[in-house]
């Protein structure tokens, strides 16, 4: 049988509906089950990848938010730890602390 005759016979069977008969269905059942399983795997993979993309976008947004919060806190901390800010906060507090006007003396342990 030539290829042209096989193609012609397949087209005729397709148009007649012989593919859907019990004999044709039995012959193609393993292939149809395989296609069905592959379709389910494809759909599950699509849902899984969309979930990963959504989760990645959410984490990226959280990362930007935390990064800006870090920069803000770091800037505030740098401002509060300046010598002039510490001196003004000591003056405003009622702890009785004041800024030293003299440099500290170095203590030297006498040798024997």
N, C-alpha and C positions, 0 to 999 in steps of 0.2 A: 504494500500500500504506500502510496506517495504521501508526501506531507500535505499537498493540496487537497487530496481526498479526505485526509484525517481532519483538516481544518473545516472542510465543507460539512463533513458528518457531524462534527462538534457544533457547528452553527445551526444545523438543522435540528439536532437534539435540543439545543438551547431554545430555539424558537417553538418547538413542539411542546416543551415543558417536561421532557423526559428526565431532566436533571433532578426534578423534584419528586420523581416516582420513588417508591420504596426501594427498588434495586439500586437506583442511582444514589439515593440518600445513604443507603448502607455502605456503598463503596466509598463515599466521600465523608462519612461520619468522623473518622479520626482527624482528617484535615480540618473539618469544621470545628471540632472541639479544640484543636490546636489554635485556630484563629480566634476562637472565643477567649481562650486563656490568654493569648497574647494581647487581645483588646483590653482585658481586665488589668493586665500588668501595665499596659500603656496608660490607662486612666489613673491607676494608683500612683504611677511614677509622676504623672502631671500634677496631681494633688500634692504629693510629697514635695516636689520641687517648688511649687507655689508657696507652700508653707515655709520652706527654707528661705525663699526670697523675702517674704513678709517679715519673718523673724530677723533676718539680716538688716532690713530697713529700720526696724524698730530699735535694734541694738545700735545702729549707726546714729539714730536720733538721740538716744540716751547718751552715747559717747560725746556727741557735740555739746549736749546740755551739761554733762559733767565736766567737760573740758573748760567751758566758759565759767562754770562755778568755781573750778580750781583756780583759774586766772583771777577771778574776782576776790576770792579768799586770800590768795597769795598777795595781791596788791594791797588789800586791807591790812594784812599782817605786816607787810613791809612799811606801811605808813605808821602803824601803831608802835613799831619797834624802833623808830627813829629816836635819837637822843632828845630832841626838842619835844616830841610828843610824850615821852616818858616823864620828862621834867614837868610839863604842864599838868599831866595827870597826877603826879605826886603833889603838886601845889594844891590841886583841887580836892584831894582826899584829906580826910581828917585823921590820918594815921600818924602824923607827926614826923614823917620822913621828909628830908630835904636833900637837895643835890649837894654833893661835896664840892667845896671850892678849892681845896688843896689836893695835890696828887698824893696817892697812897705811898707810904714809906715801905721800903723793902726790909723785911726782917732777916737777919743773918744769924745763923746758929754759931756761937763761938766754938772754936775747936780747942781741944785740950792738949 
